[in-house]
């Protein structure tokens, strides 16, 4: 399992490159807005946004697990800047508003940073407040799983993307404060002098460049630390194209699960965490149910019990690795199995859920992720129907479940449908309006496809 915690250096630097390219696009946009005729400013920013959209689209097509949150943020900033600038100037031309010439790209001197900085600050503030609920984040969690289940790479992507977003928020907040304070208290509406040009233009460029240098240095040092700790995939490992299938079994009896309470935490050397005892690896691409069943019976040293598939995923950071989870239900009660081949203990599911809710750090990250998926799918089905509408209107209703129910009922944990419903349901603001709009877009897309096929 340690292989799944390692990081591909190329993907690690791709994460930094995405952020660096987004900042570089912002620098070029601001530079060209000052160099070219002023009315080209919204066109330049739209071209920058189009370029970032291709980055987002290519990342989605390649199914890369690299976080694109900051690229998405800068994309929205440039789009918003373009349309707000155009809207202000159109309203000014039609005589609806009185616009200072510093805000009009038809007059001189036009100062784009006065509009760009506050727009970027507000957009990133909104994204930060909605962090985790954004469509790009939801799609990433569904496609690649939550960050806690993706080892060290998932942890880095999660923490660093939040750091990048906070950095951009502070950066644009400070630049907004600086440029507007200077504009209101020191700027003379006569002509642009060297000091004005420095504050409104070069300070922004210098701030972005310093940010580029800081993050380049940060990620290079982080790479060296990861390499020293053996958390980077070596060239030999990259050259090894062997397909690996990892198997995790959750052995269940009644409402108890067999766990190992003394697993070394890879992220805290002195700590012990809870995890399943039954983990193995096979250098094969695909494995039959009969083989899976034989493996767990050999590990248990008994021939009784019932195997059931839980769910599986390919590793987003290791193309040739996949991780499959299974339940193995033993008949009777935990007291019937006082001694197992692997030393551990039976833990009641209610006790495990107590740790899950109050002390999640005591549970391994993959185990925590699997419990979270199981809980989300089961409880969502109890609360909502397939349309995302509440079955019981009382919002205070909090259903429960146990492992006996998991054994008796045929829940499909592989399907992401209920994960999506848990994130978009009738408890979501403007649910019915947004659902109507989505259905309308889906119908229009289908009709467009039908017309294309007819023309063919």
C-alpha positions, 0 to 999 in steps of 0.5 A: 500500500505504500506505493499508492502514497508515493508521488509522481514527480512529473505530476507534482510539478504539473500542479505547480505549473498550472498555478504558474501558467495562470499567474503568467496569463494574468501578467501578460493580460495586464501588460498587453492592456497597457501596451496595446490600444486601450479598447483591446483590453477586454479582448486580451483578457477574453483571449487569456480566459480562452487559453485557461479554458483549454487548460481546464478542458485538456485536464478534464480529458486527460482525467488528470488528478492535478488540482485546477482550482486556481486556474479555474479562479483566474479563468473566472476573474478574467471572464468577469473583468472582460464582461464588467468592463464592456458593460460599464463602457456600454452603459457609459456610451448610452448615457446611463452612467457617468464613468471616469475616464480612468475606467473607460477603454475609449479614453486616456488614461485608462487604468485597468488595474482599478477594475481588475484587482477588486473584481479578482478579489471578490471572485476569489472571495466567493470561490473561497466561501464556496470551497468544496461545493464548486462544480470543479471540486465536486467532479474531481471528488467523484472522478478521483475520490476524496483527497484523504483516499489519494495518499500524499498526492491528495493531501498536497493537492488539497492543502496547497490549492487552499494555500494558493487560493488564500495567497491570491485572495491576499494578493488581490486584496492588498493590490486593490487597497493600494491602487484605490487608496492611491487613486482616491488620495494621491492621483492627480487627474491631469496626466499619468506620470512615472509614479502613477504608472509605477503604482497602477501598473508595475506594482501589479506586475512585480507582485505577480512575479514575486508570487511566481518566484515564491511558489517555484522556490516553495515547490522545489524545496518541497520536492527535495523533502519528498525525495529525501523521505522516499515519497517520490516515485523513482525512475526505476518505478516509473519504468516498471509498467507492471500492473498492480491490483491492491485488495482491501477486505473488511471482515464483518460479523454481526455489527462488528468489524475486525480491525488492527488498532496498532497500524503505524501512521505514515504521516505521524511516525509516533502515532498508531491508527486503526485500519483493516488487517486484511490488505494484499497486492497482486501483480495482475490486471484484473482478478476473478471473484473466486481468487479474491474469495480464496485469498481472504479465506487463506488469510483468515484460515477458515472456509466459512463466510460470504464475500461481497464487492464494496467498490473499486477505483484506479489510482489517479496518480498511478495509471497501472494501479487499482484498489478494490475493496470487499466485505467479508461477512462471517456468520454468527457473533464475534464471540464465536471467533475469539482468536483470529490468525492475525492479531487484532480485535472486534470493534462494534460499528457504533464505536467505530462511528463514534471515532469517525465523528469525534476523532477521525485522525485515529483511523487510517485515511483510506479506511476513513474515506471508505466509511465516508463513502458508505455512510454518504450513499446509505444515508442519502438513499434514506433521506432523498429519492432518485430525483434529489427530493426529500422523502421525509420533509422534516429536516431534523430527521437523522437516519442511522444504519449498521453493518447488519443492514449493509449485509442484508440490503443490496447497496451499490457502492460503486455507483456515484449517483447517490454521491452526486445527489448528496451534493445536489438535492432539495436542501440545496438553495434554488434546487428546483430552478437549477434542476430545471435549467440543467434539464433544459440544457440537457434537452437542448444538447440532445436536440442539437445532437439529433439534428447533427445526426439528421444532417449526416 
